């Protein structure tokens, strides 16, 4: 018979695995490494699961663990960026694949400091305050980064679309 802690952990794994995988994939651009990141994150989470006092913070806590595992791997030089297969991730149903490709390229062109908070907001649905806690910064800094990221994506998309129209 499973304990309440084990049931809560199992429910969290079922609930958050897919979205954590998508976030991990955006970080490392490799399906296998993303799966490993999520698995390692859940292993770390389980070791401290009983100590987590605020059940409502579990989701953002798990995202933070995935991010920290990714950064830990970079420090150990175990993870290399591989951006050759970005189309392998299922992000959304796209009716205009050309725009989706441009959007992905625009997101990849963003510096990490802008891309990360934007992905946490868009993929994770986190608020500015939650993102600030995950990135160890202020909410104002996060909001500034989000605004700059959106503006940069808009500019990149406009340039891409304008370039396509001129080529036609």
C-alpha positions in Angstrom: 0.0 0.0 0.0 1.4 3.4 -1.0 1.7 6.2 1.5 0.2 9.6 1.0 3.6 11.0 0.0 4.1 8.3 -2.6 0.6 8.9 -4.1 1.2 12.6 -4.2 4.6 12.1 -5.9 3.2 9.6 -8.4 0.4 12.1 -9.2 3.0 14.9 -9.7 5.0 12.7 -12.1 1.9 11.9 -14.2 0.7 15.5 -14.2 4.0 17.3 -14.9 6.2 14.9 -16.9 5.1 16.0 -20.3 5.5 19.7 -19.7 8.8 19.3 -17.9 10.0 17.3 -20.8 9.0 20.1 -23.2 10.9 22.6 -21.1 14.0 20.3 -20.8 13.9 19.8 -24.6 13.9 23.5 -25.2 16.9 23.8 -22.9 19.1 21.1 -24.4 17.6 20.4 -27.8 18.0 16.7 -27.5 15.2 14.2 -26.8 17.3 11.7 -24.9 19.0 14.3 -22.7 15.7 15.9 -22.0 14.3 12.6 -20.8 17.4 12.2 -18.6 17.0 15.7 -17.2 13.4 15.0 -16.3 14.2 11.7 -14.7 17.1 13.2 -12.7 14.9 16.0 -11.6 12.2 13.6 -10.4 14.9 11.6 -8.6 16.1 14.8 -6.8 12.5 15.8 -6.1 11.7 12.4 -4.5 14.7 12.7 -2.2 13.3 16.0 -0.8 9.6 15.4 -1.4 8.6 14.9 2.2 10.3 18.2 3.1 8.3 20.3 0.7 5.9 22.3 2.8 3.9 24.1 0.2 2.1 21.6 -2.1 1.1 24.5 -4.4 4.7 25.2 -5.1 5.5 21.8 -6.4 5.2 22.6 -10.1 7.5 25.6 -10.0 9.9 23.7 -7.8 10.0 20.9 -10.3 10.8 23.4 -13.1 13.6 24.8 -11.0 15.0 21.4 -10.5 15.0 20.7 -14.2 16.7 24.0 -14.9 19.3 23.3 -12.1 20.0 19.8 -13.5 20.5 21.3 -17.0 22.9 23.9 -15.6 24.7 21.3 -13.5 25.2 19.3 -16.7 26.7 22.3 -18.5 29.1 22.9 -15.6 30.3 19.3 -15.9 30.5 19.7 -19.7 28.2 16.7 -20.2 25.6 18.5 -22.2 26.2 20.1 -25.5 23.7 22.2 -27.4 22.3 20.4 -30.4 19.9 22.5 -32.4 19.7 20.4 -35.5 16.4 18.6 -34.6 14.1 21.3 -33.2 11.1 20.2 -35.2 11.0 16.9 -33.3 9.2 18.6 -30.3 5.4 18.7 -30.4 4.6 22.2 -29.3 1.3 23.0 -30.8 -0.9 22.2 -33.7 0.2 24.5 -36.5 -1.9 25.5 -39.4 1.0 27.5 -41.0 4.2 25.5 -40.7 6.2 28.4 -42.3 5.2 30.7 -39.4 5.9 28.0 -36.8 9.4 27.5 -38.3 10.1 31.3 -38.2 8.8 31.4 -34.6 11.1 28.6 -33.5 14.1 30.3 -35.3 13.2 33.6 -33.6 13.1 31.9 -30.2 16.4 30.2 -30.8 18.0 33.5 -31.8 17.1 35.0 -28.4 19.9 35.2 -25.9 19.4 32.7 -23.0 18.6 35.5 -20.6 15.5 36.4 -22.6 14.5 33.0 -24.0 14.4 31.3 -20.6 11.8 33.5 -18.9 9.7 33.6 -22.1 9.7 29.8 -22.3 8.8 29.5 -18.6 5.9 31.8 -19.1 4.7 30.4 -22.4 5.4 26.7 -21.9 5.1 26.6 -18.1 2.4 29.2 -17.6 4.3 30.7 -14.7 3.7 34.3 -13.4 6.5 36.9 -13.3 6.8 36.3 -9.6 7.2 32.6 -9.9 9.7 33.0 -12.7 11.7 35.4 -10.6 11.9 32.8 -7.8 13.1 30.1 -10.2 15.7 32.4 -11.8 16.8 34.0 -8.5 16.0 37.5 -9.7 13.4 40.2 -9.1 10.0 40.2 -10.6 10.7 43.6 -12.2 13.8 42.1 -14.0 11.7 39.2 -15.2 9.0 41.5 -16.6 11.7 43.6 -18.4 13.2 40.4 -19.9 9.7 39.2 -21.0 9.0 42.5 -22.7 12.4 42.6 -24.4 12.0 39.0 -25.5 8.5 39.6 -27.0 9.8 42.7 -28.8 12.8 40.8 -30.1 10.7 37.9 -31.4 8.3 40.4 -33.0 11.2 42.2 -34.8 12.7 38.9 -35.9 9.4 37.6 -37.2 8.7 40.9 -39.1 12.1 40.7 -40.7 11.6 37.1 -41.6 8.1 37.7 -43.1 9.3 40.9 -44.9 12.2 38.9 -46.4 9.8 36.2 -47.6 7.5 38.8 -49.2 10.4 40.4 -51.0 11.6 37.1 -52.2 8.3 36.2 -53.8 
